[in-house]
Amino acid sequence: MFIASVEVKRLPGSKMGKGEQGALVYCLIPAESKNTAKQRLRTALEEDSYRLIRIELLEDYESFHWENAQDRVQYDALAKRAALNDDVVYGPFYTWKESA
């Protein structure tokens, strides 16, 4: 299992609101290697109508350091769901609006 912190841009058809330009989001990716995780992430984002701007972090989930225990509990549940469904799972989207 890998965790990625990514910046995305909303494309038509995404679940992000129309006034929102982009977001930062943690993604949980079931994969055996970093390369496979990166490929699965790119495919999932494309299928869900997001354009990848940048991958800020991509590392093994078990090695990831959480500063907040509540975050760890939340993301452990998302990682479990990703593993059970063998699919990329998104955490909360931290969005920003289009500039005027």
C-alpha positions as CSV (number, residue, x, y, z in Angstrom):
1,M,0.0,0.0,0.0
2,F,1.3,3.5,-0.9
3,I,0.1,6.9,0.0
4,A,0.4,9.9,-2.3
5,S,-0.1,13.6,-1.7
6,V,-1.1,15.1,-5.1
7,E,-2.3,18.3,-6.6
8,V,-5.0,18.0,-9.1
9,K,-7.0,20.2,-11.4
10,R,-10.7,19.7,-12.0
11,L,-11.8,18.5,-15.4
12,P,-15.4,18.4,-16.8
13,G,-17.1,15.4,-15.2
14,S,-15.2,15.4,-11.9
15,K,-17.0,15.4,-8.6
16,M,-15.3,18.6,-7.6
17,G,-17.7,21.6,-7.6
18,K,-17.8,23.8,-10.7
19,G,-16.3,26.9,-9.0
20,E,-13.4,24.9,-7.6
21,Q,-10.2,25.0,-9.7
22,G,-8.1,22.4,-8.0
23,A,-7.3,20.5,-4.9
24,L,-4.7,18.8,-2.8
25,V,-5.6,15.2,-1.8
26,Y,-4.1,12.2,-0.2
27,C,-4.6,9.0,-2.2
28,L,-4.2,5.4,-1.0
29,I,-2.9,3.1,-3.7
30,P,-2.7,-0.7,-3.4
31,A,0.5,-1.6,-5.3
32,E,3.6,-3.7,-5.0
33,S,6.0,-1.0,-6.2
34,K,6.4,2.7,-6.4
35,N,6.2,2.6,-10.2
36,T,3.0,0.5,-10.2
37,A,1.5,2.9,-7.6
38,K,2.3,5.9,-9.8
39,Q,0.7,4.2,-12.9
40,R,-2.4,3.2,-10.9
41,L,-2.7,6.7,-9.5
42,R,-2.5,8.4,-12.9
43,T,-5.0,6.0,-14.3
44,A,-7.5,6.5,-11.5
45,L,-7.2,10.3,-11.7
46,E,-7.8,10.3,-15.4
47,E,-10.8,8.0,-15.1
48,D,-12.2,10.3,-12.4
49,S,-11.7,13.4,-14.5
50,Y,-8.8,15.0,-12.7
51,R,-5.6,16.3,-14.3
52,L,-2.5,15.5,-12.3
53,I,-0.6,18.7,-11.6
54,R,2.1,17.2,-9.4
55,I,2.9,14.3,-7.0
56,E,4.2,16.0,-3.9
57,L,4.8,12.7,-2.0
58,L,4.6,9.0,-2.8
59,E,5.8,6.5,-0.2
60,D,5.0,3.2,1.4
61,Y,2.0,3.7,3.7
62,E,3.5,1.8,6.6
63,S,6.5,4.2,6.6
64,F,4.4,7.4,6.5
65,H,4.7,9.5,9.6
66,W,1.4,11.0,10.9
67,E,1.6,14.0,13.2
68,N,-2.0,13.5,14.3
69,A,-3.4,10.2,15.6
70,Q,-6.9,11.0,14.4
71,D,-5.6,11.4,10.8
72,R,-3.9,8.0,11.2
73,V,-7.2,6.4,12.2
74,Q,-9.0,8.0,9.3
75,Y,-6.4,7.0,6.7
76,D,-6.0,3.5,8.1
77,A,-9.7,3.0,7.3
78,L,-9.2,4.4,3.8
79,A,-6.2,2.1,3.3
80,K,-8.2,-0.9,4.4
81,R,-10.9,0.0,1.9
82,A,-8.3,0.5,-0.9
83,A,-6.9,-3.0,-0.1
84,L,-10.3,-4.7,0.1
85,N,-11.4,-3.2,-3.3
86,D,-7.9,-3.3,-4.9
87,D,-8.6,0.3,-6.0
88,V,-7.3,3.8,-5.5
89,V,-9.2,5.6,-2.7
90,Y,-9.1,9.4,-2.2
91,G,-9.1,11.2,1.2
92,P,-10.7,14.6,1.6
93,F,-10.2,17.1,-1.2
94,Y,-8.7,20.4,0.0
95,T,-10.0,22.6,-2.8
96,W,-9.5,26.2,-3.9
97,K,-11.8,28.4,-5.9
98,E,-11.1,29.9,-9.3
99,S,-9.5,33.3,-9.1
100,A,-11.6,36.3,-10.1
